[in-house]
Amino acid sequence: MTTITTSGWKLRTLLPVARSNACAVATNRHLFLMCWTNGSALQQSIMGAKVEADGSLGQWSVVGTIHTT
């Protein structure tokens, strides 16, 4: 079992707009955020940020879209 502590967390790079009900995926070099709502409507953008060597996040940018039918 892995223990995660938050004592070393710092506020660094904010998302451009508030999100709710989002899904996140982390890799060893990037954090992706997708499938969120802006209060009522599902948003189709996928946001990504690079995880820096010190664990901080780089700038958020749109890296793709989710196509729904």
C-alpha positions, 0 to 999 in steps of 0.5 A: 500500500502506498501512503500519500502525504500532502504536506509538500503540496504547493499552489503553482499553476492554476487552470484557466477556468474553474472545473467541476466533475472532472476526470484526471489521468496522471503519467510520469510526465503529464497530468491530463484533465477531461470530461468536466462541466462548466456548471451545466454542460459537458466540455469536450476539451482535454487539458494537459500540463507537464509534470516538472522534475520537482513535481510542480506542473507546467502551464495548462493547455488544450491538448485535444478534444473528446468527440461525443455523439 
